[in-house]
Structure formats: C-alpha cells, structure tokens
Amino acid sequence: MISISIDLVSPHALLFGDGMWTKYTVNSSDFAVAGATATITMAALPAKRVLLAVCIKHSTAFSGGVIINYTLQVGNATSSSKYASAFTVISAPTSSNAQLSSGAWCEDFVSPTNVTVTATATGGLLNAATQGTADIWLYTTDLP
C-alpha cells in the first residue's frame, strides 16, 4: 500500500519537484526610450527549466512627465504577456498590491529561452518617467 502525506510537503513539490524563486529588479531607466513600449531581456531559462509562476511587485511608482498609465508584463520573444499580463505600476505601492500569475511552461528541451519584461506607457513616452522600481520573481524548477 502506498500513502502520501502532504502535511509537511507542498502540493506543488509533489507535482513539480523542488522549485526556487529568483528575484529580478527593474527600474524606469531600464525602459527609457522615446516610445510608448520597450522590451528588455530579464533572464534566460536554461533548457528543461519549467517556469511555474511570476510575481510582479513595485516598490516605487513608475511616473513622470505626462504619463497617465504605466504597465509591466512578462513574456518571451513570441508573446510579451505569455507569463504575466500587464500589471499597472503607476499607482502608489501598497503592501498587498502585487500580481501573481501561474502556469507550467517548459519552452525548450535543448536551448535557453529568454524571459522578457515589456513596459508600456500611456499619455507620454517611457523616457519621461523619472522614477519607478519593481521586483519580479520567477518560480522555476528543473526537469530531470
């Protein structure tokens, strides 16, 4: 007879093995272009790495000039919002204002996959932003 106890083990650990959170920090200066949208590469997922969740949390509002809205989204080369849809970061940060997105994405078994962050400004250009800081965490695990 086989029994499994989940009292001490995370249900995700049973499904996906031991995962880890990795934090990346982005600033408004990372996206300072004379346009409404800019994309940067945040990380490269090694082959056979599974992305399970993304959390976006800003600590300083992204603002400046005549910008009326500012969003960040996380994706890859083919879809800028594949892993996390647009999250508004222009409002004053609070202790509970964050976005958590989840899935189970394993992009490539041979080559790394770039994870991108796309910033979009409304009402002004991205280079008008004078402030803004956000942390983006990726929760990943490796296939054997």
N, C-alpha and C positions, 0 to 999 in steps of 0.2 A: 504494500500500500504506500502511495506517495502522498505526502502532505506538504503544503506550502503555508507558511505563516507570514503575513505581511505586517505584523505588529512592529517589527524593527527594520523592515525593508521598504523602501519607497516602491509603490507600484510601477513607476517609470523604470526603476532599476531592474525589475523583473522583466520588463519588455525590452528595454534598450541597453542594459548594462550600466556601468558606472559612467556618468556624464560629468561634464565640468562647465562652469560658467567662466567666460573670458570677457573682460570689460575693455571697451574702446571709448575714448573721449574725442568728441568732435567740437569744433568752435566755429563761430560765424566766419572767421578768417579763412577757414578751410574751403569755403564756398564763395569767396569774394570775387565774383566775376561780373562783368557788365551784361548780365542776362537774368532772366527770371528763374532759370533752372540750372543746377550744376550737379554733377555726379562725381564722387571720389571712390576709390577702392579702399575699403576699410580693412579687409582681411582676405587671406587666401585659405580656403578649406582644403586640406590635403585630400588626396584620393581616399575613398572609402570612409570619409568622415560624414556623419549624419548630423544635420542641423535640426534640433528639436524645438527650440524656442528662441524668441528675440524679445528683449525688453528695452524700451526707449524711455529715458527719464531725463528731463532737462533740469539744470540747477540754476541757470541764468537765462532769462527770457531772450529770445532772438529778436532783436528790434533795432530800429534806426531809420532815419530819413522818413519817407512816406510809406514805408512797408505797412500794410494793414493785416497781412497774414503771412506766416512762415511755417512750413511743414518739413518734416524729415520722414523718409521712408527707406526701407531696407530691401534690397533685391540682388539681382545679378545682371549679367550683360544682356540677357534676353527679356527680363521683366524687372523694372525698377521697384516694384512693390511685391515681389514674389513672397518674401518672408515677413514683411511688416508693412501694412498700409500707411498712408500719410497720417502723421501724428502732429498736431498743432503744438508748436513750441514758442509762440509769441506771447502767450499769457504768462502771468507771474507763476513761477513754480510753487507747488504745494507738496506736502509730504505724501499725498496719495495720488497725484496727477502723473500717471505713467501709462504706457501701453505695453501689454504683454500679448504676443502673438505666438501661436504654436502650430506645429505640423511635424512631419517626418520627411525631410528632404535629403536624399543621397544623390548628389548630382553626377558624380563621375567615379568610376572604379579604377581609373588609370591616371588621370590628370587632376591637378588642383582646380578649384572653382573660386573665382573672385567674388567676394561679397561686397556689394556697393551700398553707399548711402547717397540718396538724392535729396537735395534741398530745393524747395520751391517757394518763391516769394510772390506775393500778390500786392499790387499797388506801387511797387518800386522794384529796383534791381537788387540782386543779392549783395552787391558791393556797397550798398547804402547801410547795411547792417553794421552797427557799431559795437554790438555785444551779442553774446549767446554761447552757451556751453551745454552740451548734453552727453550723457553716458549711454552707451549702447552695449548691452550684454548679449552674447551668443551662448546658448546652451547646446553643447555638442557631445557626441560620443563616437567612438571608432568601431567599425565592423572588424571582426577578427580576420 
